[in-house]
Amino acid sequence: MENLFLGIELGSTRIKSVLLDGNYNVIASGGYNWENRFENGCFTYPLWQVKEGLQSSCAALSRDYFNKTGEKLKKVDAIGVSAMMHGYLVFDKNLELLTPFRTWRNAKSKQASDELTRRFDFHVPQRWSVSNLYQSMLDGEEHVKDVAYLTTLSGYIHMLLTGRNEVGMCEASGMFPVTDGEYDKKDVAIFDEIARSMGYKWDIRSILPAPRPAGHKGAYLTEEGARFLDPSGELCAGIPVCAPEGDAGTGMVATNSVKPGTGNLSAGTSVFALLVTDKPLSRVYREVDVLKTPDGSDAALIHSTNGCTEVDFWVGLFDEFARKCGKQLDKTELYGLLYNNTKNAAPDCGGVTSYNCISPEPITGVERGFPLVYRPFDSELNLANFFKSQICAIFAPIVSGVRMLSEKEGIKPDLISAHGGLFKIPGVAQQILADALDTPVSVTETAAEGGAYGMALLAAYMVEGGENTLPAWLDKAVFSSVKTKTLYPGKKGVEGYKRYMKNYEKGLEAVKAIKK
């Protein structure tokens, strides 16, 4: 079979691989479940599991492909790798890991974030790579003097596959501020001056991966890289590999939200809304990250570190209850039952209010993870209201950020494209989101494929995009035939979510006050 494109994404809970055909349809897939660990006060993943998970996911995809076609998967036209953005992965000159991988979920670099934001006059969030590096410098960590490579998870894997130290434009802009396709020269000079004053010999550009725009060519799968992905020896070397991107960039591509004026929302372990703008923001906002699209346009990101994890815990609790009652429900059936029942809930969840803070939440100022449910004595507590309040909580920090951009910058997209596992059950979370943002929300038939699908499209664009811009190619070649369902905000739902947000904001002080 000709024209095959492989996309891999290392998400927070699953490593997923998808294979697209020449019409950009998913024809095979594979997966591997994993979960971050909390070790020594840090959210992390061991690198041995990165290797195990990649190999397992790709092996499952190869089996799926063989079962469907009777052919072994030996060659594809292009490969792309994506992973969760930001975090801290540092190596010495021999590519030996200097300290355990610190994921985006950690929020221990507030001092560094505050100082860099002030010095750069540009919001540098705690989870960005440069914030983690600077905090390590401020804390006097011994390993910093030996840093030869500072990269992301996708950048690390790309090095293993191709031997090249580079990342996509959106991924790079989540490590260090990017201007005109390269790391901002003013900020580079400021950071290098700080590093020299602290006695470090390296400069920041020498340890960061090179930023690459969508469509950039030049990287190929090496023999070592091919064996890393496929130890069976079937996959051949020499396959073109596009620059790796993070989950924000692949989310934009997977939802066709790359051109200015578009917006998308991704819901998984974390949640983010990303609005592509036609001009820079007028000032610095601590609640908003400034990123680039994979092809270099400006984008405003509102990122919530807490997403669907707490909802999943509650589903697990109801699963346990069902089993105690002698009912063995399939997980998909149970999710459908609980989600669809929220259609019977009151617009404001009957006064039941939830907080899904498994980890700190910078947008709302919550510094410690502490999930909570509260309600007035005269609230209406039932299953529908309770579970809807959990879904409403997923969107609450994002709603605050989007509302602020609308009021202060006049940025409000006409349509939000949503994707991620939260939207697998039709018409539930999608309608709640439309009401929460008072904006139409669309979900495509490919929405559940997520970042692996977006990464496979970036790989395809590298070899088939030609002279087309990324937005033009996506419009014409991919999404002209993709089915989309759009839901619109309802008056009762919009008013109900406003009341929910008032309750949510009232209770925030209680959440902040709780100490472990």
C-alpha positions as CSV (number, residue, x, y, z in Angstrom):
1,M,0.0,0.0,0.0
2,E,1.4,3.4,-0.9
3,N,1.3,6.7,0.9
4,L,1.4,5.8,4.6
5,F,2.1,8.3,7.3
6,L,2.9,7.3,10.9
7,G,2.1,9.6,13.8
8,I,3.0,8.9,17.4
9,E,2.0,10.8,20.5
10,L,3.2,10.3,24.1
11,G,0.3,11.7,26.1
12,S,0.0,11.8,29.8
13,T,-1.9,8.5,30.1
14,R,-1.4,6.8,26.8
15,I,1.2,6.4,24.1
16,K,-0.7,6.2,20.8
17,S,0.4,5.4,17.3
18,V,-1.8,5.9,14.2
19,L,-1.2,5.1,10.5
20,L,-2.8,7.3,7.8
21,D,-3.4,6.3,4.2
22,G,-3.0,8.6,1.2
23,N,-6.5,10.1,1.9
24,Y,-5.4,10.8,5.5
25,N,-7.8,8.3,7.0
26,V,-6.7,6.2,10.0
27,I,-6.1,2.7,8.9
28,A,-4.3,1.2,11.8
29,S,-3.5,2.1,15.4
30,G,-1.8,0.9,18.5
31,G,-1.5,2.0,22.1
32,Y,0.3,1.6,25.5
33,N,-1.2,2.9,28.8
34,W,1.1,4.6,31.3
35,E,0.8,7.0,34.2
36,N,3.1,9.6,35.7
37,R,4.7,8.8,39.0
38,F,5.1,11.1,41.9
39,E,8.6,10.5,43.2
40,N,10.7,12.7,45.5
41,G,8.2,15.5,45.3
42,C,8.1,15.4,41.4
43,F,5.8,14.2,38.7
44,T,7.9,12.0,36.4
45,Y,8.1,9.1,33.9
46,P,11.2,6.8,33.7
47,L,12.9,6.8,30.4
48,W,13.0,3.1,30.2
49,Q,9.2,3.2,30.1
50,V,9.4,5.7,27.2
51,K,11.3,3.0,25.2
52,E,9.0,0.2,26.3
53,G,5.9,2.2,25.6
54,L,7.0,3.4,22.1
55,Q,7.9,-0.1,21.1
56,S,4.7,-1.6,22.5
57,S,2.5,1.0,20.8
58,C,4.2,0.6,17.4
59,A,4.2,-3.2,17.7
60,A,0.4,-3.1,18.3
61,L,0.0,-0.8,15.3
62,S,2.0,-3.2,13.1
63,R,-0.1,-6.1,14.2
64,D,-3.3,-4.1,13.5
65,Y,-1.9,-3.3,10.0
66,F,-1.0,-6.9,9.3
67,N,-4.4,-8.2,10.5
68,K,-6.2,-5.7,8.2
69,T,-3.9,-6.0,5.1
70,G,-2.0,-9.2,5.4
71,E,1.2,-7.2,4.9
72,K,4.1,-6.4,7.3
73,L,4.7,-2.8,7.9
74,K,8.3,-2.2,6.7
75,K,8.2,1.3,5.3
76,V,6.1,4.5,5.5
77,D,6.4,7.7,3.6
78,A,7.0,9.9,6.7
79,I,7.0,9.8,10.5
80,G,6.3,12.3,13.2
81,V,6.5,12.2,17.0
82,S,4.6,14.3,19.4
83,A,4.6,14.4,23.2
84,M,3.4,16.4,26.2
85,M,4.9,19.9,26.0
86,H,7.3,21.7,28.3
87,G,8.9,20.1,31.3
88,Y,12.6,19.5,32.0
89,L,14.8,16.9,30.3
90,V,18.5,17.7,30.5
91,F,21.5,15.6,29.3
92,D,25.2,15.8,29.3
93,K,27.4,15.7,26.2
94,N,27.1,11.9,26.1
95,L,23.3,12.1,26.2
96,E,23.2,10.8,29.7
97,L,20.2,12.0,31.8
98,L,21.3,14.4,34.5
99,T,18.2,14.4,36.7
100,P,14.9,12.6,36.5
101,F,12.4,13.9,33.9
102,R,10.3,16.7,35.3
103,T,7.0,16.9,33.5
104,W,4.7,19.9,32.7
105,R,2.6,18.9,35.8
106,N,5.2,20.2,38.3
107,A,4.7,23.7,39.6
108,K,7.9,24.3,41.6
109,S,9.5,27.1,39.6
110,K,7.4,30.1,40.7
111,Q,10.5,32.2,41.6
112,A,12.1,31.5,38.2
113,S,8.8,32.1,36.4
114,D,8.3,35.5,38.1
115,E,11.8,36.7,37.6
116,L,12.0,35.7,33.9
117,T,8.6,37.2,33.2
118,R,9.8,40.5,34.7
119,R,13.2,40.4,33.0
120,F,11.8,39.4,29.6
121,D,8.6,41.5,29.8
122,F,7.0,38.3,28.5
123,H,5.0,35.7,30.4
124,V,7.2,32.6,31.1
125,P,5.1,30.0,32.8
126,Q,6.4,27.6,35.5
127,R,6.1,24.6,33.3
128,W,8.3,26.0,30.5
129,S,11.7,24.4,30.0
130,V,13.6,27.6,30.7
131,S,11.7,28.2,33.9
132,N,12.7,24.7,35.1
133,L,16.3,25.4,34.1
134,Y,16.5,28.7,35.8
135,Q,14.9,27.4,39.0
136,S,17.5,24.6,39.0
137,M,20.2,27.4,38.7
138,L,18.6,29.4,41.6
139,D,18.5,26.3,43.7
140,G,22.2,25.6,43.1
141,E,21.5,22.1,41.7
142,E,24.8,20.4,40.9
143,H,23.8,18.9,37.5
144,V,23.3,22.3,35.8
145,K,27.0,22.9,35.1
146,D,27.0,19.7,33.0
147,V,24.0,20.5,30.8
148,A,24.7,20.0,27.1
149,Y,21.1,19.4,25.9
150,L,17.9,20.9,27.3
151,T,14.9,19.4,25.4
152,T,11.4,18.1,25.6
153,L,10.2,14.5,25.6
154,S,9.4,14.7,21.8
155,G,12.7,16.4,21.2
156,Y,14.6,13.7,23.0
157,I,12.8,10.9,21.0
158,H,13.5,12.8,17.8
159,M,17.2,12.8,18.7
160,L,17.1,9.0,19.3
161,L,15.4,8.5,15.9
162,T,17.3,10.9,13.7
163,G,20.4,12.1,15.6
164,R,19.2,15.7,15.2
165,N,18.6,18.2,18.0
166,E,15.5,20.1,16.7
167,V,11.8,20.6,17.5
168,G,8.8,22.1,15.8
169,M,8.0,25.8,16.1
170,C,5.2,25.4,18.6
171,E,7.2,23.1,20.7
172,A,10.2,25.5,20.7
173,S,7.9,28.4,21.8
174,G,6.9,26.4,24.9
175,M,10.6,26.1,25.9
176,F,11.8,29.7,25.4
177,P,10.2,32.8,23.8
178,V,10.3,32.7,20.0
179,T,10.3,35.7,17.6
180,D,10.5,35.6,13.8
181,G,11.2,31.9,13.7
182,E,14.1,31.8,16.2
183,Y,14.6,32.2,20.0
184,D,14.1,35.8,20.8
185,K,17.5,37.6,20.6
186,K,16.8,40.1,23.4
187,D,15.7,37.4,25.8
188,V,18.6,35.1,24.8
189,A,21.1,38.0,25.6
190,I,19.3,38.6,29.0
191,F,19.4,34.9,29.9
192,D,23.0,34.4,28.9
193,E,24.0,37.4,31.0
194,I,22.2,35.8,34.0
195,A,24.0,32.5,33.4
196,R,27.4,34.1,33.1
197,S,26.9,36.0,36.3
198,M,26.2,32.7,38.0
199,G,29.3,31.1,36.7
200,Y,27.9,28.8,33.9
201,K,30.0,28.2,30.8
202,W,27.2,27.3,28.3
203,D,24.9,29.7,26.5
204,I,21.2,29.1,26.2
205,R,21.1,28.7,22.4
206,S,23.8,26.0,22.4
207,I,21.7,23.7,24.6
208,L,18.3,24.3,23.2
209,P,17.0,22.4,20.1
210,A,16.8,24.3,16.8
211,P,13.2,25.6,16.0
212,R,11.8,24.2,12.8
213,P,8.6,25.3,10.9
214,A,6.0,22.9,9.7
215,G,7.2,21.3,6.4
216,H,10.9,21.6,7.2
217,K,12.9,18.7,5.7
218,G,16.2,17.1,6.4
219,A,15.8,14.5,9.2
220,Y,15.7,10.8,8.4
221,L,15.3,7.7,10.5
222,T,18.7,6.2,11.3
223,E,19.4,2.5,11.7
224,E,19.6,3.0,15.4
225,G,16.3,4.9,15.3
226,A,14.6,2.2,13.3
227,R,15.6,-0.4,15.9
228,F,14.6,1.8,18.7
229,L,11.0,2.0,17.3
230,D,11.0,-1.6,16.0
231,P,13.4,-4.0,17.6
232,S,12.0,-6.8,15.4
233,G,14.0,-5.3,12.5
234,E,11.1,-5.0,10.0
235,L,11.0,-1.2,9.8
236,C,13.6,0.2,7.5
237,A,15.9,3.2,8.0
238,G,15.9,6.3,5.7
239,I,12.3,7.3,6.3
240,P,11.8,11.1,6.4
241,V,10.9,12.4,9.9
242,C,9.3,15.8,10.5
243,A,10.2,18.1,13.3
244,P,8.5,16.9,16.6
245,E,5.7,18.9,18.0
246,G,4.0,19.1,21.4
247,D,0.4,18.5,22.2
248,A,-0.6,22.1,21.6
249,G,0.7,22.1,18.0
250,T,-0.8,18.8,17.1
251,G,-4.1,19.8,18.6
252,M,-4.2,22.8,16.3
253,V,-3.5,20.6,13.3
254,A,-5.9,17.9,14.3
255,T,-8.7,20.4,14.6
256,N,-7.8,22.5,11.6
257,S,-7.2,25.5,13.9
258,V,-4.0,26.9,12.5
259,K,-5.0,30.1,10.8
260,P,-5.7,33.4,12.6
261,G,-9.2,33.7,13.9
262,T,-9.6,30.0,14.7
263,G,-9.5,28.4,18.1
264,N,-9.4,24.9,19.6
265,L,-9.8,23.2,23.0
266,S,-8.1,20.0,23.9
267,A,-9.2,18.1,27.0
268,G,-7.2,15.3,28.5
269,T,-5.1,15.0,31.6
270,S,-4.7,18.8,31.2
271,V,-7.0,21.2,29.3
272,F,-6.0,24.1,27.1
273,A,-7.7,26.5,24.8
274,L,-5.6,27.9,22.0
275,L,-6.7,30.9,20.0
276,V,-4.7,31.9,16.9
277,T,-4.4,35.7,16.8
278,D,-3.7,38.1,13.9
279,K,-1.5,40.3,16.1
280,P,0.5,40.1,19.4
281,L,-1.3,40.7,22.7
282,S,-1.2,44.3,23.9
283,R,0.5,43.4,27.3
284,V,1.6,40.6,29.5
285,Y,-1.0,38.4,31.1
286,R,0.0,35.9,33.7
287,E,-3.0,33.7,32.8
288,V,-2.1,33.5,29.1
289,D,0.9,31.9,27.4
290,V,2.1,33.2,24.0
291,L,3.0,30.4,21.7
292,K,3.5,29.9,18.0
293,T,1.5,27.7,15.6
294,P,3.6,25.0,13.9
295,D,3.9,27.3,10.9
296,G,4.9,30.4,13.1
297,S,1.7,32.4,13.6
298,D,0.9,34.0,17.0
299,A,-1.3,32.0,19.4
300,A,-2.7,32.7,22.9
301,L,-2.9,29.7,25.1
302,I,-4.9,29.3,28.3
303,H,-3.7,26.2,30.0
304,S,-5.2,24.3,33.0
305,T,-3.0,21.7,34.5
306,N,-6.0,19.8,35.7
307,G,-8.3,18.0,33.3
308,C,-10.1,14.7,33.3
309,T,-8.2,12.8,35.9
310,E,-10.7,13.6,38.7
311,V,-13.7,12.6,36.6
312,D,-12.0,9.3,35.8
313,F,-11.5,8.7,39.5
314,W,-15.2,9.2,40.1
315,V,-16.1,6.9,37.2
316,G,-13.9,4.3,38.9
317,L,-15.8,4.8,42.2
318,F,-19.2,4.2,40.4
319,D,-17.7,1.2,38.7
320,E,-16.7,-0.2,42.1
321,F,-20.2,0.4,43.4
322,A,-21.8,-1.3,40.4
323,R,-19.6,-4.4,41.0
324,K,-20.6,-4.4,44.7
325,C,-24.1,-4.6,43.4
326,G,-23.3,-7.5,41.2
327,K,-23.2,-5.5,38.0
328,Q,-20.2,-5.8,35.7
329,L,-20.4,-2.8,33.4
330,D,-18.1,-2.3,30.4
331,K,-16.1,1.0,31.0
332,T,-17.4,2.5,27.8
333,E,-21.0,1.7,28.8
334,L,-20.4,3.2,32.3
335,Y,-18.9,6.4,30.9
336,G,-21.9,6.7,28.5
337,L,-24.4,6.1,31.3
338,L,-22.9,8.8,33.6
339,Y,-22.2,11.4,30.9
340,N,-25.6,11.1,29.2
341,N,-27.4,11.3,32.5
342,T,-26.0,14.8,32.9
343,K,-28.6,15.9,30.3
344,N,-31.0,15.6,33.2
345,A,-29.1,18.0,35.4
346,A,-30.0,21.5,36.3
347,P,-28.3,24.2,34.2
348,D,-26.3,25.3,37.2
349,C,-25.8,21.8,38.6
350,G,-28.3,22.6,41.3
351,G,-25.7,24.4,43.3
352,V,-23.3,21.5,43.5
353,T,-19.8,22.8,42.7
354,S,-16.6,20.8,42.1
355,Y,-12.9,21.4,42.0
356,N,-10.7,18.9,40.1
357,C,-7.3,20.1,41.4
358,I,-5.2,17.0,41.4
359,S,-2.2,19.3,41.0
360,P,-1.6,23.0,41.5
361,E,-3.6,25.3,39.2
362,P,-1.8,28.5,38.3
363,I,-4.8,30.1,36.5
364,T,-6.9,30.2,39.7
365,G,-3.9,30.5,42.1
366,V,-4.4,27.1,43.7
367,E,-0.9,26.1,44.9
368,R,-1.7,22.6,46.2
369,G,-3.6,19.7,44.6
370,F,-6.8,19.1,46.6
371,P,-10.0,18.0,44.8
372,L,-13.1,19.2,46.5
373,V,-16.9,19.2,46.2
374,Y,-19.1,21.7,48.1
375,R,-22.8,22.6,48.1
376,P,-25.2,24.8,50.1
377,F,-27.5,22.8,52.4
378,D,-30.5,23.6,50.1
379,S,-28.8,22.5,46.9
380,E,-30.2,19.7,44.8
381,L,-27.8,16.8,45.1
382,N,-28.5,14.0,42.6
383,L,-26.3,11.9,40.3
384,A,-26.9,14.1,37.3
385,N,-26.1,17.4,39.1
386,F,-23.0,15.9,40.8
387,F,-21.5,14.4,37.6
388,K,-22.2,17.5,35.5
389,S,-20.5,19.6,38.1
390,Q,-17.4,17.5,37.6
391,I,-17.4,18.2,33.9
392,C,-18.1,21.9,34.5
393,A,-15.1,22.0,36.8
394,I,-12.8,20.8,33.9
395,F,-13.7,23.9,31.9
396,A,-13.9,26.5,34.7
397,P,-10.2,27.8,34.7
398,I,-10.3,27.9,30.9
399,V,-13.5,29.9,30.9
400,S,-11.8,32.5,33.2
401,G,-8.9,32.9,30.8
402,V,-11.0,33.1,27.6
403,R,-13.3,35.6,29.2
404,M,-10.4,37.8,30.2
405,L,-9.0,37.7,26.6
406,S,-12.4,38.6,25.2
407,E,-12.9,41.6,27.6
408,K,-9.3,43.0,27.5
409,E,-8.1,42.1,24.0
410,G,-11.3,41.7,22.0
411,I,-10.3,38.1,21.1
412,K,-13.3,35.8,20.8
413,P,-13.4,33.2,18.1
414,D,-16.5,32.5,16.1
415,L,-16.1,28.8,16.6
416,I,-14.1,26.5,18.9
417,S,-13.0,23.1,17.6
418,A,-12.8,20.6,20.4
419,H,-10.9,17.3,20.6
420,G,-9.8,14.7,23.1
421,G,-11.3,11.7,25.0
422,L,-13.7,14.0,26.9
423,F,-15.7,14.5,23.7
424,K,-16.0,10.8,22.7
425,I,-19.5,10.6,24.0
426,P,-21.5,12.8,21.5
427,G,-23.2,15.9,22.6
428,V,-22.4,16.0,26.3
429,A,-19.2,17.7,27.2
430,Q,-19.5,19.5,23.8
431,Q,-22.8,21.2,24.8
432,I,-21.5,22.0,28.3
433,L,-18.4,23.7,26.7
434,A,-20.6,25.6,24.2
435,D,-22.7,27.0,27.1
436,A,-19.6,27.7,29.2
437,L,-17.9,29.8,26.5
438,D,-21.2,31.1,24.9
439,T,-19.6,30.0,21.6
440,P,-20.4,27.3,19.0
441,V,-18.3,24.2,19.5
442,S,-17.5,21.7,16.7
443,V,-16.2,18.2,17.0
444,T,-15.0,16.3,13.9
445,E,-15.3,12.6,13.4
446,T,-11.5,12.4,13.8
447,A,-11.5,14.4,17.1
448,A,-10.9,11.3,19.3
449,E,-7.7,10.5,17.4
450,G,-6.0,13.5,19.0
451,G,-2.3,14.4,18.8
452,A,-1.1,11.2,17.1
453,Y,-3.5,12.1,14.2
454,G,-2.3,15.7,14.1
455,M,1.4,14.5,14.1
456,A,0.7,12.1,11.2
457,L,-0.8,15.1,9.3
458,L,2.3,17.2,9.9
459,A,4.4,14.3,8.6
460,A,2.2,14.1,5.5
461,Y,2.4,17.9,5.0
462,M,6.2,17.7,5.0
463,V,6.3,15.4,2.0
464,E,3.0,16.3,0.2
465,G,2.4,20.0,1.1
466,G,4.3,21.4,-1.8
467,E,4.0,25.2,-2.1
468,N,0.8,25.3,0.0
469,T,0.8,26.9,3.4
470,L,-0.2,24.6,6.2
471,P,-3.7,26.1,6.7
472,A,-4.4,26.0,2.9
473,W,-3.2,22.3,2.7
474,L,-5.3,21.3,5.7
475,D,-8.4,23.0,4.3
476,K,-8.1,21.5,0.8
477,A,-6.4,18.1,1.3
478,V,-7.7,17.0,4.6
479,F,-10.7,18.7,6.2
480,S,-12.8,19.3,3.0
481,S,-14.1,15.7,3.4
482,V,-14.1,15.3,7.2
483,K,-17.5,15.2,8.9
484,T,-18.1,17.8,11.6
485,K,-20.9,18.3,14.1
486,T,-21.4,21.7,15.7
487,L,-23.5,22.5,18.8
488,Y,-24.6,26.0,19.7
489,P,-24.9,27.6,23.2
490,G,-28.4,27.6,24.7
491,K,-29.8,30.4,26.7
492,K,-30.6,28.3,29.8
493,G,-27.2,26.6,29.6
494,V,-25.3,29.9,29.3
495,E,-27.1,31.4,32.2
496,G,-26.7,28.2,34.2
497,Y,-23.0,28.1,33.7
498,K,-22.6,31.7,34.7
499,R,-24.3,30.8,38.0
500,Y,-22.0,27.8,38.3
501,M,-18.9,30.0,37.8
502,K,-20.1,32.4,40.5
503,N,-20.3,29.5,43.0
504,Y,-16.9,28.2,41.7
505,E,-15.2,31.6,42.3
506,K,-16.8,31.9,45.7
507,G,-15.4,28.6,46.9
508,L,-11.9,29.1,45.5
509,E,-10.6,30.7,48.7
510,A,-11.6,27.6,50.6
511,V,-9.7,25.4,48.2
512,K,-6.6,27.7,48.5
513,A,-6.8,27.6,52.3
514,I,-6.7,23.8,52.6
515,K,-3.2,22.7,53.6
516,K,-1.9,19.1,53.5
